[in-house]
Amino acid sequence: MSLWKRISSHADCEQRMAAYYDEKGLFDLRLCLAPWIEDRIMSEQITPNSTEQLERIALKFNEDLQQKLLSTRTATDQNLKYRVVELCALIQRTPALELYTHLRSGLQKELQFVTEQSVAATGGQSMPLNPYNMNNPAAMAAAAGFINDGSQLMDSSSNATPSMGGGGGVMGHNATPAPAVGMGVVKMELYDLHQQIMQAYNDFSSIGNPLKMMVHTYECMIQVTGAQKADLMRSVIDQKANIVCHLRRSFMYYEALQEMAVTELKNWRRQQAQAGNGASFNENMLDEIQRCFGILESFVCLLLEAVKQVRMMEEDQELKIFMETIQVAQKNLVCSAFIVDKQPPQVMKTNTRFASSVRWLIGSQLGIHNNPPTVECIIMSEQQAQRFVTRGSHMDVINNSMSNQSSGEIQNCSSTMEYQQNQIFSASFRNMQLKKIKRAEKKGTESVMDEKFALFFYATTTVDSYQIRVWTLSLPVVVIVHGNQEPQSWATITWDNAFADIVRDPFVVTDRVTWCQLSIALNIKFGSSTQRPLTSENLEFLFEKLQRDNISGERNDCISWNHFCKEPLPDRAFTFWEWFYAIMKLTKDHLLGMWKAGRITGFISKAKAQDDLMRATTGIGTFLVRFSDSELGAVSIAYVNEYGVVVMLKPWTSKDFHIINLADRIRDLDLRYLHPTDINVLPLERDIAFGEFYTPRVEPAPRPDGYVPSTIRVQVRAAGGDNGSIAGTPHHPMQSPPQNDMTGMGNSPLTFDPSGTFDAHSPSGMDDSDSDDIQMANEIKLLVESTPPGHPILDQISDTILTVFDTYCSSPASYAMPSPLNVPL
C-alpha cells in the first residue's frame, strides 16, 4: 500500500494534505503520480545540506518528473491525457526548487500523519517510521526554510529529531551515521502487506460453506428426476456461477498481492546489493517477507482446491484454463521464493575457501521439506547468464546438464536443503573453493578485473504431481588470482552494486551516473570501511578531483565509468578509484581511531590547506593532516613553522606507519594546535587531540648483555632560512671559541648543514659594512687553513668554498657576498 493510500484512508488527514498541496496547485500531480513521487523522493539517500546541492537534486527531479508525465500521455483515457498536458504546463511554470521542496515536505507531513494514526491504532505502540530515506526532519525543515528565506539553508539541527533513515547521508564528522535506507517504513509496508494478505485469505476461506452447499445440491440433483431435478439443476448453475465469480475476483486480488510481495523481495535484494558496498542492511526483514509468501502459498493452494471441486461436477474448458492460470501463478511464486540469502565474496580469489547459502521462502506449505532437494552450484560468465535468463525458462536444469555450462571448477558445490525449527528452509555451502576459471577473450582495454561472473544455484523438486525446477543467481563476482588485482576489482563491484537496476539482463549497468548518485556510493563505501561518513567538504573535494577536460570551468555533474576508474588523473600515473581506494585502505588499517574521532582533515587540497592554516588564529605550530594528492595511500602533515610559513611534510605511507604510527610521529614534532576539521569546532591542543592515540613510552631497562637500548624518533629538517634547525628537536646556538683554541671542534662557530648550506657566524656579530664582511671572511679562511690535517670537519668543506673566499677577499666590490655568509656547496 502506498503512502498516499494510507493517508486517503483517513478523511481528516487526506483533507489536510489536499489543502497543503493545493497551495502550489500540486494536488492533482500528487494523486496522478503518487507511487512514483514517493519512490523517487523517498529513495534518495543524501541529505541536501547546501543550496547548490539542493538545487541540483531539484533540477534532476524536475526533469525526471516531466519525462514520467510525458510517458503517461500514451494512456487511452482522453481526460487523463488532457490533465497530463495541464500538469506539464504547471511544472514548467513552477520553479524546480519550489516544486521539489513542497512535495518533499509534503511527504514528510504524510509520514508524520501515518505515524500518529499508527500510534493511535496500536495504543501507543508506534509502527516504525519512514521507508526509504527522507534523510532527517532537520533536512526537510532546512529545505522548506530555504524557500522561505531565499538565501541560505536554515540550521534546524537544534530542533531535529534523530533520523530514521539515511545510509550514506552527507554529515559532519561528529554526526552519528544514520541507519541504512530507512528500514522503518519498509517494515510498515511489509506489515500492511501481511495484514492485507491475511485478511484476503481469511475472507476467501469462507467460500468453503457455499462450496459444500453446491456439492450437496449437485448430489441431490443426481438422485432425483423430473421437475425437482430441473429445479435443483438451476440452483446448482446459479450457485456455480456465483462461486466462479467469487473465485475470479479472489484470484485477481491474489495476483495483485503476489506482485506486491515479489516487489518487496526485489527491493530486499536491491538493498542486499547496496550492503555489498557497506550500506546498513536488515537481514531479518526477510523473515517478514517469508511470512507473506507463506500465506500467499496457502491462499493459492485454497484457490486450486476450490476450482478442483467446481470442476468435479462437470468438465468446463474455461475452468480448466482458469486452473492452469492459477497453477502458473503458484509456480511463479515458488520459483521467485528461491534466493541467495548469504552472498559469496564479490571479489573472489581462486583456491581460497568461501561460504554462501540459499533459502526457499515457501517454508513447509508445499511439503517439500519432507523430501528436501539437493542444491547444485556452478559459476557462470556474464554471457552465459545472459543467454540463460533471455530464454526465460528452466528447461536446462535437467539431469545435471547445467554442469556443462560452468565457466570454472568449484569444489564442494552441492548441499541438501534443511528445514530448521525456526521455519527456515535453506542449504548452506560452508566450504566452497574455486579451483579453475575460464575467461572470455578480452576486447580493447578490457581486463580480467572488469569481467563479471556469478554463482548459479539450482534444484529440482515435485509439487502437486508436477515438477518444479528453481534457480537463482548471486550478485556479480570478479575472480582474481593475486591481491594486487583487488582495487580495480572492487571498482567493478562497487559500481555494479550502486547503480544496477533491480531487474536487468545480467549484468548490464550504466556507464554514466550523476555526481549525486556517485557521491552517495562513495560515502557509503568510505563510511562503512572507516566508520565515519564523509563531510560535504570532503565530497566537494572529491567532485573537483573528478572534473577534467573542463576548459570552460562549468561543473559537469555526470561522471563516466572511464573517469571513475580507467583514465589516470591529470599529471598522475593512477586513476581516481586507485587513489580513493588506497586512502580508504590506509585509513582502515592505520588511521581508524583518529579518523573516527575527527582528527584528520583528509580530503583537502594543498592550496586550501595552506590558506586555512594561514588564516588560523592559533598561529605558529598549527597543523592539520591531509591525504596526499601525489602518492597512493599516503598522508602529509601541513603546519605553520616559526617563520609563519606553511610547510608540507613528505607524505607517509603504510610502510612508515608499520614503524611509527601517525600519533607518535605527531608527538615527536614541534606542533601545538590541531586545526579543526569543522568550522563549528574549536582548535585542540596537540596532546589533547592525539593523546589517546600515543604509544606509552617506557624507559628501557638495562640489558644484561651490555647493549644500550635505542629508540626511533621523527626529526624533520626545517625549510631554508631556519639556520639548519631540526623541527621537533631543541636548537641551541653555538658559542664561538677563541681562534687559537682548536681542540674542541664540536664548539666551532662552523655548523655544517647536510642540505647543502655552509653557515659561518662572526664571533663579534655581523653588520652591513663591507669591511666587516671582509674581516669575517678572512677569519673564516684563517680558521680553515689552521685546522689540523685529518680533522673530520675538513671532509665536509669543499675546495670550492676556498676559491669563493679568495675571489671575495681579492675583489669585494665585484663579488656580492650575502650577509650572513651563506655559500652553497
DOLO-172376 format. One record per residue (C-alpha): residue in three letters; x, y, z. Coordinates in steps of 0.2 Angstrom, whole numbers, padded with zeros to 4 digits, always signed. Layout:
N
ALAXYZ ...
END
This chain:
825
MET+0000+0000+0000 SER+0007+0017-0005 LEU+0009+0031+0007 TRP-0005+0041-0001 LYS-0017+0026+0000 ARG-0014+0026+0019 ILE-0017+0044+0020 SER-0033+0043+0010 SER-0040+0030+0022 HIS-0041+0044+0035 ALA-0053+0058+0029 ASP-0046+0071+0040 CYS-0028+0068+0035 GLU-0032+0067+0017 GLN-0041+0084+0018 ARG-0027+0092+0027 MET-0014+0086+0014 ALA-0025+0091+0000 ALA-0026+0109+0006 TYR-0007+0108+0008 TYR-0004+0103-0010 ASP-0017+0115-0017 GLU-0006+0129-0010 LYS+0005+0126-0025 GLY-0008+0118-0036 LEU+0001+0101-0035 PHE-0014+0091-0028 ASP-0018+0083-0044 LEU+0000+0079-0048 ARG+0001+0070-0031 LEU-0014+0060-0035 CYS-0009+0056-0053 LEU+0009+0050-0049 ALA+0008+0045-0030 PRO+0018+0029-0031 TRP+0031+0037-0042 ILE+0034+0053-0032 GLU+0035+0043-0016 ASP+0048+0031-0023 ARG+0058+0044-0032 ILE+0059+0056-0017 MET+0060+0044-0003 SER+0073+0033-0010 GLU+0086+0047-0011 GLN+0100+0044+0002 ILE+0108+0060+0003 THR+0104+0075+0014 PRO+0104+0091+0004 ASN+0114+0102+0016 SER+0119+0116+0004 THR+0110+0127-0008 GLU+0119+0121-0023 GLN+0117+0103-0019 LEU+0098+0105-0016 GLU+0096+0115-0032 ARG+0105+0100-0042 ILE+0093+0087-0034 ALA+0078+0098-0038 LEU+0083+0101-0056 LYS+0086+0082-0059 PHE+0069+0078-0050 ASN+0060+0091-0062 GLU+0067+0083-0077 ASP+0063+0065-0072 LEU+0045+0071-0067 GLN+0042+0078-0084 GLN+0048+0063-0093 LYS+0037+0052-0082 LEU+0022+0063-0086 LEU+0026+0063-0105 SER+0026+0044-0104 THR+0009+0044-0096 ARG+0002+0053-0111 THR+0000+0036-0120 ALA-0015+0032-0109 THR-0031+0029-0118 ASP-0041+0039-0106 GLN-0043+0056-0115 ASN-0047+0066-0099 LEU-0031+0059-0092 LYS-0021+0065-0107 TYR-0028+0082-0106 ARG-0024+0083-0087 VAL-0006+0077-0091 VAL-0004+0092-0103 GLU-0010+0104-0089 LEU+0002+0096-0076 CYS+0016+0098-0088 ALA+0012+0116-0091 LEU+0011+0118-0072 ILE+0028+0110-0069 GLN+0036+0122-0082 ARG+0028+0137-0073 THR+0034+0132-0056 PRO+0052+0134-0051 ALA+0061+0117-0049 LEU+0067+0120-0032 GLU+0050+0126-0026 LEU+0041+0111-0033 TYR+0053+0099-0026 THR+0054+0105-0008 HIS+0035+0107-0007 LEU+0032+0089-0012 ARG+0047+0083-0001 SER+0040+0092+0014 GLY+0023+0085+0010 LEU+0029+0068+0011 GLN+0037+0071+0027 LYS+0020+0078+0034 GLU+0011+0062+0027 LEU+0024+0051+0036 GLN+0020+0061+0052 PHE+0002+0058+0050 VAL+0004+0040+0047 THR+0014+0038+0062 GLU+0002+0047+0073 GLN-0013+0036+0066 SER-0002+0021+0069 VAL+0001+0026+0087 ALA-0017+0029+0090 ALA-0022+0012+0082 THR-0009+0002+0092 GLY-0012+0010+0109 GLY+0004+0020+0109 GLN+0015+0007+0101 SER+0021+0016+0086 MET+0025+0007+0070 PRO+0042+0010+0063 LEU+0043+0026+0053 ASN+0050+0030+0036 PRO+0055+0018+0022 TYR+0066+0024+0011 ASN+0077+0039+0016 MET+0069+0055+0020 ASN+0086+0058+0027 ASN+0080+0068+0043 PRO+0067+0080+0048 ALA+0081+0094+0050 ALA+0085+0092+0032 MET+0066+0094+0027 ALA+0064+0109+0038 ALA+0080+0116+0030 ALA+0073+0113+0013 ALA+0057+0122+0017 GLY+0067+0136+0026 PHE+0077+0139+0011 ILE+0061+0143+0001 ASN+0055+0155+0014 ASP+0072+0163+0016 GLY+0078+0164-0002 SER+0096+0165+0003 GLN+0103+0150+0013 LEU+0098+0134+0021 MET+0091+0136+0039 ASP+0100+0127+0053 SER+0087+0117+0061 SER+0099+0105+0069 SER+0094+0111+0087 ASN+0076+0105+0084 ALA+0080+0090+0074 THR+0074+0073+0079 PRO+0085+0058+0075 SER+0084+0052+0058 MET+0075+0035+0055 GLY+0084+0033+0038 GLY+0099+0039+0029 GLY+0113+0027+0025 GLY+0126+0037+0017 GLY+0120+0054+0020 VAL+0132+0069+0020 MET+0135+0073+0038 GLY+0149+0081+0048 HIS+0162+0070+0056 ASN+0154+0072+0073 ALA+0137+0066+0067 THR+0131+0049+0070 PRO+0129+0039+0054 ALA+0111+0036+0051 PRO+0104+0018+0048 ALA+0103+0011+0031 VAL+0090+0016+0018 GLY+0076+0018+0030 MET+0070+0002+0037 GLY+0056+0010+0046 VAL+0043+0012+0033 VAL+0049-0003+0024 LYS+0043-0013+0039 MET+0027-0004+0039 GLU+0024-0008+0021 LEU+0028-0026+0025 TYR+0016-0026+0040 ASP+0002-0018+0030 LEU+0005-0031+0016 HIS+0005-0045+0028 GLN-0011-0039+0035 GLN-0019-0037+0018 ILE-0014-0055+0013 MET-0020-0062+0029 GLN-0037-0053+0028 ALA-0039-0058+0009 TYR-0035-0076+0014 ASN-0047-0076+0029 ASP-0061-0069+0018 PHE-0058-0082+0004 SER-0058-0096+0017 SER-0077-0093+0020 ILE-0080-0100+0002 GLY-0080-0117+0010 ASN-0098-0116+0015 PRO-0105-0111-0002 LEU-0094-0125-0010 LYS-0101-0138+0002 MET-0119-0132-0001 MET-0116-0133-0020 VAL-0109-0150-0019 HIS-0124-0156-0008 THR-0136-0148-0021 TYR-0127-0157-0035 GLU-0128-0174-0026 CYS-0146-0172-0023 MET-0150-0167-0041 ILE-0141-0183-0047 GLN-0153-0194-0036 VAL-0170-0186-0041 THR-0179-0185-0058 GLY-0192-0174-0066 ALA-0196-0156-0061 GLN-0187-0157-0045 LYS-0171-0162-0054 ALA-0173-0147-0066 ASP-0176-0135-0051 LEU-0160-0142-0042 MET-0150-0140-0059 ARG-0155-0122-0060 SER-0150-0120-0042 VAL-0133-0128-0045 ILE-0130-0117-0060 ASP-0133-0102-0050 GLN-0123-0107-0036 LYS-0108-0112-0048 ALA-0109-0095-0057 ASN-0108-0086-0040 ILE-0094-0096-0034 VAL-0084-0095-0050 CYS-0086-0076-0050 HIS-0080-0076-0032 LEU-0065-0086-0037 ARG-0060-0075-0051 ARG-0062-0059-0041 SER-0052-0068-0027 PHE-0038-0073-0039 MET-0037-0056-0046 TYR-0034-0049-0029 TYR-0022-0063-0026 GLU-0012-0059-0041 ALA-0010-0041-0035 LEU-0005-0046-0018 GLN+0008-0058-0025 GLU+0015-0045-0036 MET+0017-0033-0021 ALA+0026-0047-0011 VAL+0038-0051-0025 THR+0042-0032-0027 GLU+0046-0032-0009 LEU+0058-0046-0011 LYS+0066-0037-0026 ASN+0068-0022-0015 TRP+0076-0033-0002 ARG+0088-0040-0015 ARG+0092-0022-0020 GLN+0096-0017-0003 GLN+0107-0033-0001 ALA+0117-0027-0016 GLN+0119-0010-0008 ALA+0125-0019+0008 GLY+0139-0026-0003 ASN+0145-0008-0004 GLY+0143-0006+0015 ALA+0126+0001+0017 SER+0117-0005+0033 PHE+0105-0020+0030 ASN+0092-0028+0040 GLU+0093-0046+0035 ASN+0079-0050+0047 MET+0067-0042+0035 LEU+0067-0057+0025 ASP+0058-0066+0039 GLU+0043-0054+0037 ILE+0044-0057+0018 GLN+0043-0076+0021 ARG+0028-0074+0031 CYS+0019-0065+0017 PHE+0025-0079+0005 GLY+0019-0092+0016 ILE+0001-0085+0017 LEU+0001-0082-0001 GLU+0005-0101-0004 SER-0009-0106+0007 PHE-0020-0094-0002 VAL-0016-0101-0019 CYS-0017-0119-0013 LEU-0035-0115-0007 LEU-0039-0107-0024 LEU-0034-0123-0033 GLU-0043-0134-0022 ALA-0059-0124-0024 VAL-0058-0124-0043 LYS-0055-0143-0042 GLN-0071-0145-0033 VAL-0081-0135-0045 ARG-0073-0145-0060 MET-0078-0161-0052 MET-0096-0158-0056 GLU-0093-0156-0075 GLU-0079-0153-0087 ASP-0078-0135-0091 GLN-0065-0129-0103 GLU-0065-0111-0096 LEU-0062-0118-0078 LYS-0048-0129-0085 ILE-0039-0114-0092 PHE-0043-0104-0076 MET-0035-0118-0066 GLU-0019-0118-0077 THR-0018-0100-0074 ILE-0018-0102-0055 GLN-0005-0116-0057 VAL+0006-0104-0067 ALA+0004-0091-0053 GLN+0009-0104-0040 LYS+0024-0109-0049 ASN+0030-0091-0051 LEU+0028-0089-0033 VAL+0038-0104-0028 CYS+0052-0100-0041 SER+0053-0082-0035 ALA+0055-0088-0017 PHE+0071-0096-0021 ILE+0085-0084-0017 VAL+0103-0082-0011 ASP+0102-0075+0007 LYS+0121-0076+0011 GLN+0131-0069-0004 PRO+0148-0076-0008 PRO+0163-0064-0008 GLN+0161-0052-0023 VAL+0179-0052-0026 MET+0184-0070-0026 LYS+0201-0076-0026 THR+0205-0094-0034 ASN+0210-0108-0022 THR+0203-0098-0007 ARG+0188-0105+0003 PHE+0172-0096+0004 ALA+0154-0099+0010 SER+0137-0095+0004 SER+0119-0101+0007 VAL+0102-0101-0002 ARG+0085-0100+0006 TRP+0067-0105+0000 LEU+0054-0094+0007 ILE+0040-0106+0005 GLY+0043-0115+0021 SER+0033-0131+0024 GLN+0017-0126+0014 LEU+0021-0137+0000 GLY+0028-0152+0009 ILE+0045-0150+0000 HIS+0054-0151+0017 ASN+0048-0169+0019 ASN+0059-0174+0004 PRO+0072-0160+0003 PRO+0080-0157-0014 THR+0099-0156-0017 VAL+0105-0139-0022 GLU+0119-0138-0035 CYS+0131-0123-0039 ILE+0141-0118-0054 ILE+0150-0102-0059 MET+0143-0093-0075 SER+0151-0080-0085 GLU+0141-0064-0089 GLN+0137-0070-0107 GLN+0131-0087-0101 ALA+0120-0079-0088 GLN+0113-0068-0101 ARG+0109-0082-0113 PHE+0101-0092-0099 VAL+0090-0078-0092 THR+0085-0072-0110 ARG+0077-0089-0114 GLY+0066-0086-0099 SER+0064-0105-0094 HIS+0070-0118-0083 MET+0072-0132-0096 ASP+0091-0133-0095 VAL+0090-0138-0077 ILE+0088-0156-0081 ASN+0099-0171-0076 ASN+0113-0160-0071 SER+0116-0154-0088 MET+0120-0137-0081 SER+0137-0143-0076 ASN+0142-0142-0094 GLN+0138-0124-0094 SER+0150-0119-0080 SER+0164-0107-0083 GLY+0175-0115-0069 GLU+0178-0129-0057 ILE+0171-0127-0039 GLN+0174-0139-0025 ASN+0160-0144-0013 CYS+0147-0137-0024 SER+0132-0146-0018 SER+0121-0146-0002 THR+0105-0154+0003 MET+0092-0142+0010 GLU+0087-0142+0028 TYR+0071-0137+0037 GLN+0075-0129+0054 GLN+0064-0126+0069 ASN+0063-0108+0065 GLN+0054-0112+0049 ILE+0069-0108+0038 PHE+0072-0119+0023 SER+0089-0117+0017 ALA+0105-0125+0010 SER+0122-0120+0016 PHE+0138-0121+0007 ARG+0151-0118+0020 ASN+0167-0124+0012 MET+0167-0120-0007 GLN+0183-0116-0016 LEU+0185-0110-0034 LYS+0199-0121-0042 LYS+0199-0115-0060 ILE+0191-0101-0070 LYS+0188-0100-0089 ARG+0189-0082-0095 ALA+0182-0074-0111 GLU+0193-0066-0124 LYS+0196-0048-0120 LYS+0192-0033-0131 GLY+0201-0017-0132 THR+0206-0011-0114 GLU+0196-0024-0105 SER+0205-0033-0091 VAL+0201-0048-0080 MET+0196-0036-0066 ASP+0181-0030-0077 GLU+0174-0047-0081 LYS+0159-0052-0070 PHE+0154-0069-0066 ALA+0140-0076-0054 LEU+0136-0092-0044 PHE+0121-0101-0051 PHE+0112-0111-0039 TYR+0098-0123-0045 ALA+0087-0138-0039 THR+0073-0148-0045 THR+0058-0154-0034 THR+0040-0160-0037 VAL+0025-0151-0031 ASP+0007-0157-0033 SER+0012-0170-0046 TYR+0021-0158-0057 GLN+0040-0154-0057 ILE+0047-0138-0052 ARG+0065-0133-0057 VAL+0071-0117-0047 TRP+0087-0107-0049 THR+0094-0091-0044 LEU+0110-0080-0047 SER+0121-0072-0034 LEU+0127-0055-0035 PRO+0141-0052-0048 VAL+0158-0058-0043 VAL+0175-0054-0050 VAL+0188-0068-0050 ILE+0206-0064-0046 VAL+0222-0073-0044 HIS+0233-0060-0035 GLY+0230-0047-0021 ASN+0236-0033-0032 GLN+0220-0036-0043 GLU+0209-0031-0029 PRO+0207-0012-0031 GLN+0201-0012-0049 SER+0190-0027-0045 TRP+0182-0018-0031 ALA+0179-0003-0043 THR+0169-0015-0054 ILE+0159-0022-0040 THR+0156-0005-0031 TRP+0149+0002-0047 ASP+0138-0013-0051 ASN+0131-0013-0033 ALA+0127+0005-0033 PHE+0120+0008-0050 ALA+0112-0008-0057 ASP+0093-0009-0059 ILE+0083-0021-0049 VAL+0078-0030-0064 ARG+0090-0031-0078 ASP+0100-0043-0090 PRO+0115-0050-0081 PHE+0125-0039-0078 VAL+0121-0024-0088 VAL+0124-0007-0079 THR+0125+0011-0084 ASP+0142+0018-0089 ARG+0137+0036-0083 VAL+0130+0042-0067 THR+0126+0059-0059 TRP+0138+0066-0046 CYS+0124+0065-0034 GLN+0122+0046-0036 LEU+0141+0043-0036 SER+0143+0054-0020 ILE+0131+0043-0011 ALA+0140+0027-0016 LEU+0157+0034-0011 ASN+0150+0040+0005 ILE+0143+0023+0009 LYS+0159+0014+0004 PHE+0171+0025+0014 GLY+0159+0027+0029 SER+0157+0008+0031 SER+0175+0005+0029 THR+0181+0019+0041 GLN+0166+0020+0052 ARG+0164+0039+0049 PRO+0155+0047+0034 LEU+0162+0060+0023 THR+0158+0078+0025 SER+0150+0089+0012 GLU+0168+0097+0011 ASN+0175+0080+0008 LEU+0163+0076-0006 GLU+0165+0093-0014 PHE+0184+0090-0015 LEU+0181+0073-0022 PHE+0170+0081-0035 GLU+0183+0093-0040 LYS+0196+0079-0042 LEU+0184+0070-0054 GLN+0182+0086-0065 ARG+0193+0085-0081 ASP+0194+0092-0098 ASN+0183+0106-0091 ILE+0191+0121-0100 SER+0175+0132-0098 GLY+0175+0130-0079 GLU+0157+0124-0079 ARG+0153+0110-0067 ASN+0150+0093-0076 ASP+0138+0083-0065 CYS+0139+0067-0075 ILE+0153+0055-0071 SER+0158+0041-0083 TRP+0165+0024-0079 ASN+0181+0028-0088 HIS+0184+0044-0077 PHE+0180+0034-0062 CYS+0192+0020-0063 LYS+0200+0019-0080 GLU+0208+0036-0085 PRO+0223+0042-0075 LEU+0221+0058-0065 PRO+0229+0074-0073 ASP+0248+0073-0071 ARG+0246+0057-0061 ALA+0250+0038-0065 PHE+0235+0032-0056 THR+0216+0033-0058 PHE+0203+0042-0046 TRP+0197+0025-0039 GLU+0215+0019-0036 TRP+0219+0034-0026 PHE+0202+0034-0017 TYR+0204+0015-0013 ALA+0222+0017-0007 ILE+0216+0031+0005 MET+0202+0020+0012 LYS+0213+0006+0015 LEU+0226+0016+0024 THR+0213+0024+0035 LYS+0206+0007+0039 ASP+0222-0001+0043 HIS+0232+0013+0052 LEU+0221+0029+0055 LEU+0204+0022+0060 GLY+0203+0029+0078 MET+0210+0046+0073 TRP+0198+0047+0058 LYS+0183+0042+0068 ALA+0187+0055+0081 GLY+0188+0069+0068 ARG+0207+0072+0070 ILE+0211+0070+0051 THR+0205+0083+0039 GLY+0209+0071+0025 PHE+0201+0077+0009 ILE+0208+0094+0006 SER+0219+0102-0007 LYS+0237+0109-0004 ALA+0231+0126-0008 LYS+0216+0126+0003 ALA+0226+0118+0017 GLN+0239+0132+0016 ASP+0225+0145+0015 ASP+0216+0138+0031 LEU+0232+0137+0041 MET+0237+0155+0036 ARG+0220+0161+0042 ALA+0221+0151+0058 THR+0220+0162+0074 THR+0232+0149+0083 GLY+0247+0154+0073 ILE+0264+0146+0074 GLY+0263+0127+0077 THR+0245+0125+0070 PHE+0244+0109+0059 LEU+0232+0098+0050 VAL+0233+0080+0042 ARG+0228+0078+0024 PHE+0228+0064+0012 SER+0242+0066-0001 ASP+0237+0070-0019 SER+0253+0064-0027 GLU+0256+0047-0019 LEU+0244+0032-0017 GLY+0239+0028+0001 ALA+0248+0042+0010 VAL+0245+0056+0022 SER+0255+0073+0025 ILE+0257+0085+0039 ALA+0254+0103+0035 TYR+0260+0115+0048 VAL+0265+0134+0052 ASN+0283+0135+0056 GLU+0291+0148+0067 TYR+0293+0160+0052 GLY+0274+0159+0049 VAL+0277+0149+0033 VAL+0266+0134+0029 VAL+0277+0118+0027 MET+0271+0102+0019 LEU+0280+0087+0025 LYS+0284+0072+0013 PRO+0269+0060+0014 TRP+0270+0045+0025 THR+0263+0028+0019 SER+0258+0012+0027 LYS+0276+0006+0027 ASP+0281+0021+0038 PHE+0266+0018+0050 HIS+0272+0000+0052 ILE+0287+0008+0061 ILE+0280+0023+0070 ASN+0261+0027+0070 LEU+0254+0043+0065 ALA+0250+0049+0083 ASP+0268+0046+0089 ARG+0275+0055+0074 ILE+0265+0070+0078 ARG+0271+0069+0096 ASP+0289+0070+0090 LEU+0286+0085+0080 ASP+0286+0103+0087 LEU+0267+0106+0084 ARG+0255+0115+0095 TYR+0237+0116+0089 LEU+0227+0104+0078 HIS+0217+0115+0065 PRO+0198+0110+0067 THR+0191+0099+0053 ASP+0174+0108+0055 ILE+0171+0127+0056 ASN+0160+0124+0071 VAL+0174+0116+0081 LEU+0187+0125+0091 PRO+0206+0121+0088 LEU+0213+0107+0100 GLU+0230+0107+0108 ARG+0240+0093+0100 ASP+0241+0082+0116 ILE+0223+0083+0119 ALA+0219+0079+0101 PHE+0230+0064+0099 GLY+0235+0059+0117 GLU+0223+0044+0117 PHE+0232+0038+0102 TYR+0250+0039+0108 THR+0260+0024+0112 PRO+0266+0024+0130 ARG+0284+0027+0131 VAL+0293+0017+0145 GLU+0311+0019+0149 PRO+0320+0004+0143 ALA+0328-0007+0157 PRO+0347-0010+0156 ARG+0351-0026+0145 PRO+0361-0040+0153 ASP+0371-0042+0138 GLY+0378-0024+0139 TYR+0370-0017+0124 VAL+0362+0000+0126 PRO+0344+0001+0120 SER+0340+0014+0107 THR+0324+0022+0101 ILE+0317+0029+0085 ARG+0311+0047+0084 VAL+0304+0058+0070 GLN+0315+0073+0065 VAL+0311+0084+0051 ARG+0324+0096+0043 ALA+0316+0113+0043 ALA+0315+0123+0027 GLY+0328+0135+0021 GLY+0330+0151+0032 ASP+0329+0141+0048 ASN+0348+0140+0051 GLY+0348+0122+0049 SER+0337+0118+0064 ILE+0328+0102+0066 ALA+0309+0103+0068 GLY+0305+0094+0084 THR+0322+0095+0091 PRO+0328+0109+0103 HIS+0340+0121+0094 HIS+0354+0129+0104 PRO+0365+0142+0096 MET+0384+0138+0096 GLN+0396+0149+0105 SER+0412+0155+0096 PRO+0429+0149+0105 PRO+0445+0159+0103 GLN+0453+0157+0086 ASN+0468+0149+0094 ASP+0458+0136+0103 MET+0455+0122+0090 THR+0455+0107+0102 GLY+0436+0107+0104 MET+0430+0107+0086 GLY+0412+0102+0092 ASN+0411+0120+0098 SER+0417+0128+0082 PRO+0407+0143+0075 LEU+0405+0132+0059 THR+0389+0122+0058 PHE+0388+0111+0043 ASP+0371+0108+0036 PRO+0369+0092+0025 SER+0356+0100+0015 GLY+0369+0110+0006 THR+0372+0126+0015 PHE+0388+0132+0024 ASP+0385+0144+0038 ALA+0398+0155+0046 HIS+0395+0166+0061 SER+0406+0180+0066 PRO+0412+0180+0085 SER+0408+0198+0086 GLY+0391+0198+0076 MET+0388+0204+0058 ASP+0383+0221+0051 ASP+0381+0229+0034 SER+0398+0236+0031 ASP+0410+0228+0018 SER+0425+0230+0030 ASP+0416+0219+0042 ASP+0411+0206+0029 ILE+0430+0205+0023 GLN+0436+0204+0041 MET+0423+0189+0044 ALA+0429+0181+0028 ASN+0447+0182+0032 GLU+0444+0175+0049 ILE+0435+0160+0042 LYS+0448+0157+0029 LEU+0462+0158+0043 LEU+0451+0146+0054 VAL+0450+0133+0039 GLU+0469+0134+0035 SER+0474+0132+0053 THR+0464+0117+0056 PRO+0475+0101+0059 PRO+0476+0089+0044 GLY+0464+0075+0045 HIS+0451+0084+0056 PRO+0434+0077+0052 ILE+0427+0095+0048 LEU+0439+0096+0033 ASP+0430+0082+0025 GLN+0414+0092+0025 ILE+0421+0108+0017 SER+0423+0109-0002 ASP+0438+0116-0011 THR+0425+0127-0020 ILE+0422+0137-0004 LEU+0441+0142-0003 THR+0440+0148-0021 VAL+0425+0158-0017 PHE+0434+0166-0002 ASP+0449+0170-0012 THR+0438+0179-0025 TYR+0429+0188-0012 CYS+0444+0194-0002 SER+0454+0200-0018 SER+0439+0209-0026 PRO+0425+0213-0013 ALA+0417+0226-0024 SER+0414+0214-0038 TYR+0408+0200-0028 ALA+0391+0202-0019 MET+0393+0192-0003 PRO+0376+0189+0007 SER+0375+0193+0025 PRO+0376+0182+0035 LEU+0388+0172+0024 ASN+0379+0158+0015 VAL+0389+0150+0002 PRO+0381+0135-0007 LEU+0392+0120-0010 
END
